[in-house]
Amino acid sequence: MLERLNDYFLTQPRRLVALGDALVRAGGFLLLAGLVGRVAATGVSTVKGLAGGAQVEVALSEVLPDYLSAWMPESALGYAVAILMLIAGLISARTGRVYERYLGN
């Protein structure tokens, strides 16, 4: 199975570059969406605190009830996965470009 993956990416290294670009975009989008969600949840929590109630942690599903927010990172583990996607994308894109240079594709 791994041999087929190696053949798939090494015969045309541009595929590896495209995979890296997709991973970088997806990881960056997840990080951005998570940060926007964190800002929204913190803002709602602050407004609730200013209204006289206790400033409690507000879940993202309460802030955006109409949207599916399961894919947005809310914890350190979610942000770590997004950062790992970004790093894996950078490494694969760089490796694909090196292979392109050596193979002349």
Secondary structure in CASP SS format (residue, H / E / C, confidence):
PFRMAT SS
TARGET T0000
AUTHOR 0000-0000-0000
METHOD secondary structure of the structure
MODEL  1
M C 1.00
L H 1.00
E H 1.00
R H 1.00
L H 1.00
N H 1.00
D H 1.00
Y H 1.00
F H 1.00
L H 1.00
T H 1.00
Q C 1.00
P H 1.00
R H 1.00
R H 1.00
L H 1.00
V H 1.00
A H 1.00
L H 1.00
G H 1.00
D H 1.00
A H 1.00
L H 1.00
V H 1.00
R H 1.00
A H 1.00
G H 1.00
G H 1.00
F H 1.00
L H 1.00
L H 1.00
L H 1.00
A H 1.00
G H 1.00
L H 1.00
V H 1.00
G H 1.00
R H 1.00
V H 1.00
A H 1.00
A H 1.00
T H 1.00
G H 1.00
V H 1.00
S H 1.00
T H 1.00
V H 1.00
K H 1.00
G H 1.00
L H 1.00
A C 1.00
G C 1.00
G C 1.00
A C 1.00
Q C 1.00
V C 1.00
E C 1.00
V C 1.00
A C 1.00
L H 1.00
S H 1.00
E H 1.00
V H 1.00
L C 1.00
P C 1.00
D C 1.00
Y C 1.00
L C 1.00
S C 1.00
A C 1.00
W C 1.00
M C 1.00
P C 1.00
E C 1.00
S C 1.00
A H 1.00
L H 1.00
G H 1.00
Y H 1.00
A H 1.00
V H 1.00
A H 1.00
I H 1.00
L H 1.00
M H 1.00
L H 1.00
I H 1.00
A H 1.00
G H 1.00
L H 1.00
I H 1.00
S H 1.00
A H 1.00
R H 1.00
T H 1.00
G H 1.00
R H 1.00
V H 1.00
Y H 1.00
E H 1.00
R H 1.00
Y H 1.00
L H 1.00
G C 1.00
N C 1.00
END
